[in-house]
């Protein structure tokens, strides 16, 4: 059901506006890594996404960043990468959280 400004919204409408998740990332001796994430429920169009959150600052993930790229209505590519030139790392089940929200205009 479409969201209409000023009209009452059902709980299902509000729940359909955003999706969240956590990906457990594992790799060995790399300076960047990508994985495909599929949304549990497809959006009607590509959502807006905040930068994914690497949910630790310690050890192997301490000097890394993350981005959501190639965003579509069905998913995105999660990209994590070292922000230290030439530095590689190995991750084992590092949680990376993401949030996708309907682009309402």
N, C-alpha and C positions, 0 to 999 in steps of 0.2 A: 504494500500500500504506500502511495506517495505521501511524503510529509508536506503538509500545507501550512505555511506560516499563519499563526493566529488560531489554528484549529487544534482541538484536543489531540494529543498523541497517545497511542496505545503503548503498553510496555513492550510489545513485540516490535513496534516501529522504532522505539528508542534502542532496543537491543540490536536491531539490524543496522544501526548507524555506525557501530564500531566493533572491531574484533581485536583481540590480543592473543599473544602466545609467547612461548619460550622455546627456543631451539637449543639443544645441548650439542655443542660443537667440539669435534675431535679431529685432530690432524697432527702430522709429524713434520718437524723441521721445515717450515714454510714462512714466507714473509707476507703472504696474503692467502685468503681462502674464501671460496664462495659456495653457497648451497641454495637450492631452490626451495622456497616455502610456498605451500599452497594454502590459501585461506580456507577455513572450515566451511564457509558458505560464500559463494561468489557474490561480489558487489555488482550493482547495475552498471557502474563505470569504475574506472581506476580511482582508488581512494587516495587521500592525503596521508602521508606517513611521517612521523617524527623519526629522528635518527634512532636506530635500535640501541638498546642499552646493554653493554657488556656488564653483567651483574657480579663483577669482582674487580678489584684493583690490585690484587696481589699476584705475585709470581709471574707465570707465563703470560698473563693477559694484561700486565701492568702498564705497558706502553703501546697499547693497541687502540684503534678506532673502529667504528662500524658505520655502514650505510645500507639503506634499502635502495636498490637500483632495479631498473627494468620492471617498474610497477605496472600491473595490469589489474583488471577486475577479478582475476582468479588467483593472483599471487605476486611474488616478487623474488628477486635474488638478494639474499643476505650476503654482504661482503664485509669481512673483517680484515684489517690490514695493520701492519706494524707502522708506527709513526717514528721509528728510529731507523735511519738509513742503513740498509744492509743487515739489519738484525732479523734473525729467524727465531722461531719458537715452536714449541709443541704444546697442544692443548688436549686435555682429556675431560670431556663432559663439562665444558665451561658454558654456563647459561647465558644466552643472549635473548633479551626480551624485546618484543616489538608491539606496536600499536598502529592500527589502520583505522581511519575515520572517513566517513562519507563526505565528499566535497559538496556541501550544500551552498548553492548560490541563489 
